[in-house]
Amino acid sequence: MFEPPVDPNSKARLVAINLDEASIGRANANIEHEREVAIFDILESNKFELEGRDDGPYVLNLSIVEDRLVFAVAQDGGGDAFTVVLSLTPLRRVMKDYFIVCESYYQAIRAAPPSRIQSIDMGRRALHNEGSRVLLERLKGKITVDSDTARRLFTLICALHWKG
């Protein structure tokens, strides 16, 4: 599916992402790095739009509260927050599989031959795609994001959910 490039001056975008420290378990360096890269990549180029509103750009506060994913979105510079709460249940299986494959990948890059690393990475990407697809479905009618933003948000959700 072709998606046009994201306009960096669009109102339908995120300009900041804050992760709730209480929701984040201490993770290994690989997970911390993935979180930092995902945030950087999202802020570089993203489409993020609250359904029925045109008052961005936005600041996203992402957390997990009582096993629910909370998107608290506010206008850049203040204003009323708009909150979307999603159950993690639909994402739980794909996140569990993703964590297992990621651990295999991180172990493989230390000593495995390139063909093994490539095979594991293909599986990792497939799970990542599945997770972003589920996230897009769950956000439908509430928040509109493009596929790249959904992929990076899935990475952040995994980083929040990871308990190390």
MOFEN-V420697 format. One record per run of one state. SS is the DSSP state (H for helix, E for strand, L for the rest). FROM is the first residue (numbers start at 1). TO is the last residue. If there is no record, write none. Layout:
ss=[SS & SS]
from=[FROM & FROM]
to=[TO & TO]
This chain:
ss=[L & E & L & H & L & H & L & E & L & E & L & E & L & E & L & H & L & H & L & E & L & H & L]
from=[1 & 14 & 20 & 21 & 24 & 29 & 45 & 48 & 51 & 58 & 66 & 68 & 76 & 82 & 88 & 89 & 112 & 114 & 140 & 143 & 146 & 147 & 162]
to=[13 & 19 & 20 & 23 & 28 & 44 & 47 & 50 & 57 & 65 & 67 & 75 & 81 & 87 & 88 & 111 & 113 & 139 & 142 & 145 & 146 & 161 & 164]
